[in-house]
Amino acid sequence: MAAGTSATRTFSVPQERRLVTELPGPRSRALQERRVRAVSRGAGTLANIYMDHGAGAVLVDVDGNQLIDLGCGIGVTTIGHAHPDVAAAVAEQVQKLTHTLFTVTPYENYVRVAEKLAEITPGTHEKHSILVNSGAEAVENAAKIARRFTGRRAIVVLDHAFHGRTNLTMAMTYRPWPEREGMGPFPGEIYSVPISYPFRDGLSGEEAAERTIDVIETHVGPRDVAAFFAEPIQGDGGVIIPAPGYFARIAEYCRDNGIVFVADEIQAGIARTGAWYSIEHHGVVPDLVTSAKGIAGGMPLAAVTGRAEIMDAVQPGGVGGTFGGNPVSTAAALAVFDLIEREDLIGEAQRVERTLVSRIGDWADRFDVVGEVRGKGAMFGIELVQPGTKKPNAAALKHVLTYAAEHGVIALDAGSWDSVLRLLPSVVISDALLDDAASVLEEAFATLPGSADEHEPVPAS
């Protein structure tokens, strides 16, 4: 893939949907049989279609089928699959140095990533960072840092939140199934409070914030709260975007009560929503920011970045880990940062938003199963409901995802009731691919049991 705009980029894989077998194909089915004999069933899979390679917004499976990827490994390959600049940076670094452990003998890449994070995260204050391996690890460290800085114990999270699968972050995650069921006991002093959910609560941002604050005041007590964790745009929760003014009031409340405000940007950060970080859409500067997923083009890396006085409250050795900020992953991240700026991928995310709004923004009017279409940049949610109500429709989502996968489109589920169709495409996806994928999804709606629409299946070229 070469530099350029969405119209001029070239890719090693043609950017088109192309099916040469049924899906899953014969080689995928054979691999699935091997997988059942060797892999824990706990590592569940959305679609048992085994991938071989990819480029841009297209994946090629082991049978040679080309699929449109609207999931990006849950928001990881924001810059596209197998970007040659990232591959080159990884190849060069892996021949020089693969590991020393930064806390034993440090190296420049780690410092350069921290410097860049200080530049791109919101706010002009002095910021410091630590680098770790995964989003859950970043969230857990942010909680540790906030507790160390404040000397307080309680962590407040929002309803419908997803913060990870470690023991602490499972306690911070909202729904019990499948992440938490049977996994306890969990740590205490984690409190879930209502979020602004405009489609379901009908409240203004200010009204929803006062409801949140009232629960904190009456159920926790602000003097005991170390940190307030929020995904500015909830991903797994259903691409929930709080109403304007919600986070401004929450941030003010946190400042007034000495509570560390943490923006969990694991899924929505790093250019996905048309800004470096999704909290920017709310006009709020957080105290701490967590980054992961899209930060290193598919290599494992995550970070906690925040006010220097908060980050430095932890004693040396109080945070860290063997592989955190690995030389190879940090080399990939530096290439990603460069690509985002050089190819204006923030602008490309804004283009994706305009295209999706134009192409699917009327679905709630056209399909009685669609309650709402919402999103920012390359992060959209389509909430599916029982026709004529706001009752969640998990069965419809299951049908749509299955139909889409069988016809060469990979999309994602989301929502506390498994009723939100989640789209997280690469920001380099073409308008033509978005149009083709939308046509497949429309056909999925039209083939729902009881649907009055009649359409022929959309052929793959």
Secondary structure, DSSP 8 states (H G I E B T S, - for coil): --SS-TTT---SS-SS-B-SS-SS-HHHHHHHHHHHHHS-TTS--S----EEEEEBTEEEETTS-EEEESSHHHHT-TT-BT-HHHHHHHHHHHTT-S---TTTS--HHHHHHHHHHHHHSS-SS-EEEEEESSHHHHHHHHHHHHHHHH---EEEEETT----SSHHHHHHSS--TTTTTT-----S-EEEE----HHHH---HHHHHHHHHHHHHHHT-GGGEEEEEE-SSBTTTTSB---TTHHHHHHHHHHHTT-EEEEE-TTTTTTTTSSSSGGGGGT---SEEEE-GGGGTTS--EEEEEEHHHHTTS-TTSS--SSTT-HHHHHHHHHHHHHHHHTTHHHHHHHHHHHHHHHHTTHHHH-TTEEEEEEETTEEEEEEB-TTS--B-HHHHHHHHHHHHHTTEE-EEETTTT-EEEE---TT--HHHHHHHHHHHHHHHHTSTT-----------
